[in-house]
Amino acid sequence: MLEKNRYALKEWAVVLWRLGKGDQVILPRKGGILEQKRGFSVEHREFFLFPTYVHESEEELIPPIRNELAQAVRGSSPPDEVWLDYYATVEEAFWIGELSLLKKLDGLHALTWSAMEDRFHYRRPGLHVLALRVFRLPATLKIPNTPRYNGCVSWVELDAELPTGGATPVLGDHAFAVKLGAVRAALAPVPASP
């Protein structure tokens, strides 16, 4: 793990909440509106997880997770700050080009099937799935929320490098291996992206 990093990946706060509890280890990604031409790509292999509250939709969450939305929002940062609690490394990255393979991931993420279908078909068929090892930072990093961080994009370059020291895995090695194994088994015909 890098000692310092300046890159962050934006994602719904409720999804980060689940990643931070170890309830899921995958992140389905399509890319933000401002990434239309090139789409999403795995630009960084490790990064801070940057919580967003824009476009969070209760209807796109599976019913057991809907109650967690309010809890995640309650613990949110004020508008003029961003609170970073988690850091992640990409253990594997998959490009899913067949809709039927996504169905095998049901139960391993927070989104409804219709939300997954919509994301799969948005702009052009396909969806990235990142398998992440998530780490809890020893203390919340509170940074100013600048206009530069706004917009519907996946990646954010932070104004300064921030420390990762003392971050601890949210799942032990065995528990993480079990969850990653379930992802690999579900996506067995799909090779991991380089």
SEDRENVO-843613 format. One record per residue (C-alpha): residue number from 1; x, y, z. Coordinates in nm, 4 decimals. Example, Ala and Ser with C-alpha at 12.3 -4.5 7.8 and 13.67 -1.06 7.14 Angstrom:
SEDRENVO-843613
k/x/y/z
1/1.2300/-0.4500/0.7800
2/1.3670/-0.1060/0.7140
This chain:
SEDRENVO-843613
k/x/y/z
1/0.0000/0.0000/0.0000
2/0.1243/0.3483/-0.0824
3/0.2176/0.5601/0.2195
4/0.0410/0.8606/0.0644
5/-0.2014/0.9044/-0.2212
6/-0.3864/1.1889/-0.3896
7/-0.6472/0.9935/-0.5871
8/-1.0007/0.9041/-0.4867
9/-1.2875/0.7148/-0.6460
10/-1.6338/0.8662/-0.6050
11/-1.9201/0.6350/-0.5079
12/-2.2550/0.6534/-0.3315
13/-2.2085/0.6907/0.0439
14/-2.4371/0.3948/0.1140
15/-2.2220/0.1677/-0.1052
16/-1.9085/0.2871/0.0751
17/-2.0878/0.2171/0.4030
18/-2.1354/-0.1458/0.2919
19/-1.7783/-0.1770/0.1674
20/-1.6585/-0.0327/0.4970
21/-1.8550/-0.2927/0.6938
22/-1.7203/-0.5739/0.4759
23/-2.0710/-0.6583/0.3545
24/-1.9530/-0.6441/-0.0059
25/-1.6172/-0.6416/-0.1827
26/-1.7263/-0.5580/-0.5363
27/-1.8046/-0.2294/-0.7002
28/-1.9921/-0.2296/-1.0329
29/-1.8815/0.0746/-1.2363
30/-1.9936/0.2342/-1.5597
31/-1.8534/0.5843/-1.5340
32/-1.9900/0.9318/-1.4843
33/-2.1768/1.1488/-1.7318
34/-1.8648/1.3568/-1.7917
35/-1.6764/1.0404/-1.8941
36/-1.9002/0.9697/-2.1934
37/-1.6366/0.9519/-2.4634
38/-1.3826/0.7305/-2.2958
39/-1.6009/0.5685/-2.0313
40/-1.4759/0.4321/-1.7015
41/-1.1312/0.2804/-1.6720
42/-0.9236/0.1593/-1.3795
43/-0.6878/0.4559/-1.3741
44/-0.5495/0.3792/-1.0279
45/-0.4935/0.0488/-0.8485
46/-0.5359/0.2057/-0.5039
47/-0.7247/0.5112/-0.3854
48/-0.9371/0.6748/-0.1195
49/-1.3118/0.6124/-0.1335
50/-1.4865/0.9477/-0.1834
51/-1.8503/0.9458/-0.0646
52/-2.1123/1.1088/-0.2847
53/-2.4761/1.1781/-0.2132
54/-2.5745/1.2905/-0.5630
55/-2.7999/1.0492/-0.7527
56/-2.8294/0.8103/-0.4558
57/-3.1573/0.6355/-0.5182
58/-3.3489/0.4223/-0.2725
59/-3.5271/0.2531/-0.5647
60/-3.1955/0.1273/-0.7048
61/-3.0997/-0.0437/-0.3777
62/-3.2124/-0.3931/-0.2845
63/-3.4761/-0.3780/-0.0077
64/-3.2527/-0.4865/0.2844
65/-3.0111/-0.2043/0.2008
66/-3.2672/0.0749/0.1692
67/-3.2737/0.1257/0.5457
68/-2.8975/0.1764/0.5408
69/-2.9296/0.4746/0.3068
70/-3.0651/0.6974/0.5843
71/-2.7947/0.5741/0.8214
72/-2.5198/0.6469/0.5680
73/-2.6574/0.9951/0.4959
74/-2.6905/1.0706/0.8697
75/-2.3181/1.0156/0.9102
76/-2.2342/1.2311/0.6105
77/-1.9982/1.5228/0.6004
78/-2.1199/1.8834/0.5841
79/-2.1415/2.0319/0.2312
80/-1.8156/2.2252/0.2662
81/-1.6129/1.9157/0.3641
82/-1.5447/1.5647/0.2408
83/-1.4879/1.2971/0.5023
84/-1.2658/1.0113/0.3921
85/-1.2896/0.6992/0.6079
86/-1.1730/0.4273/0.3687
87/-0.8921/0.3375/0.1344
88/-0.9066/0.0583/-0.1233
89/-0.6844/-0.1507/-0.3436
90/-0.8075/-0.3180/-0.6615
91/-0.7515/-0.6909/-0.6204
92/-0.9125/-0.7758/-0.9527
93/-1.0962/-0.5858/-1.2238
94/-1.3406/-0.7490/-1.4630
95/-1.5099/-0.6240/-1.7802
96/-1.8502/-0.7889/-1.8107
97/-1.9753/-0.7898/-2.1677
98/-2.2648/-1.0340/-2.1196
99/-2.5688/-0.9352/-1.9181
100/-2.6303/-1.2937/-1.8038
101/-2.3002/-1.2924/-1.6113
102/-2.4113/-0.9953/-1.4024
103/-2.7049/-1.1954/-1.2682
104/-2.4522/-1.4283/-1.1016
105/-2.3423/-1.1369/-0.8829
106/-2.6861/-1.0969/-0.7208
107/-2.6441/-1.0909/-0.3445
108/-2.2843/-0.9700/-0.3679
109/-2.3691/-0.5991/-0.4048
110/-2.6348/-0.3466/-0.3020
111/-2.8049/-0.2741/-0.6350
112/-3.1334/-0.4097/-0.7690
113/-3.1318/-0.6153/-1.0858
114/-3.3028/-0.3350/-1.2800
115/-3.0314/-0.0896/-1.1680
116/-2.7622/-0.3334/-1.2835
117/-2.9379/-0.3789/-1.6183
118/-2.9677/-0.0023/-1.6649
119/-2.6002/0.0485/-1.5901
120/-2.5029/-0.2380/-1.8189
121/-2.6957/-0.0889/-2.1130
122/-2.6097/0.2788/-2.0469
123/-2.4350/0.4264/-2.3548
124/-2.2894/0.0944/-2.4739
125/-2.3332/-0.2584/-2.3337
126/-2.0907/-0.3690/-2.0645
127/-1.9937/-0.3000/-1.7056
128/-1.6752/-0.2979/-1.5006
129/-1.6702/-0.4899/-1.1738
130/-1.3919/-0.4074/-0.9284
131/-1.3030/-0.6480/-0.6500
132/-1.1692/-0.4231/-0.3731
133/-0.9736/-0.4820/-0.0555
134/-1.1021/-0.2039/0.1693
135/-0.9125/-0.0520/0.4624
136/-1.0446/0.1698/0.7403
137/-0.8300/0.4758/0.8024
138/-0.7223/0.5253/1.1655
139/-0.9077/0.8582/1.1747
140/-1.1450/1.0336/0.9371
141/-0.9593/1.2631/0.6989
142/-1.1614/1.5847/0.6699
143/-1.0745/1.7875/0.3629
144/-1.2306/2.1008/0.2134
145/-1.4882/2.0233/-0.0554
146/-1.3780/2.2314/-0.3514
147/-1.5765/2.2984/-0.6710
148/-1.3077/2.1001/-0.8544
149/-1.4375/1.7829/-0.6889
150/-1.7902/1.8359/-0.8224
151/-1.9284/1.6799/-1.1357
152/-2.0353/1.3370/-1.2442
153/-1.6942/1.1739/-1.2753
154/-1.5450/0.8643/-1.1176
155/-1.1944/0.9818/-1.0324
156/-1.0894/1.2829/-0.8274
157/-0.7379/1.4141/-0.7888
158/-0.7230/1.5545/-0.4372
159/-0.5556/1.8883/-0.3682
160/-0.2829/1.7178/-0.1646
161/-0.1424/1.3748/-0.0965
162/-0.2986/1.2243/0.2131
163/-0.1510/0.9594/0.4448
164/-0.2681/0.5983/0.4497
165/-0.0574/0.4879/0.7490
166/-0.2371/0.2859/1.0138
167/-0.5178/0.1781/0.7801
168/-0.6503/-0.1654/0.8718
169/-0.8425/-0.4122/0.6541
170/-1.2162/-0.4166/0.7218
171/-1.2096/-0.7924/0.6614
172/-0.9465/-1.0361/0.7820
173/-0.7488/-1.2298/0.5227
174/-0.9670/-1.5410/0.5417
175/-1.3002/-1.3559/0.5310
176/-1.1791/-1.1479/0.2363
177/-1.0547/-1.4577/0.0518
178/-1.3975/-1.6208/0.0935
179/-1.5796/-1.3170/-0.0484
180/-1.3297/-1.2768/-0.3326
181/-1.3629/-1.6492/-0.4057
182/-1.7403/-1.6076/-0.4429
183/-1.6836/-1.3275/-0.6964
184/-1.4299/-1.5349/-0.8900
185/-1.6635/-1.8339/-0.8928
186/-1.9528/-1.6210/-1.0198
187/-1.7393/-1.4720/-1.2949
188/-1.5345/-1.7851/-1.3702
189/-1.5546/-1.7502/-1.7494
190/-1.4343/-1.3887/-1.7349
191/-1.0582/-1.3275/-1.7122
192/-0.9495/-1.0448/-1.4856
193/-0.8494/-0.7266/-1.6667
194/-0.4760/-0.6460/-1.6720
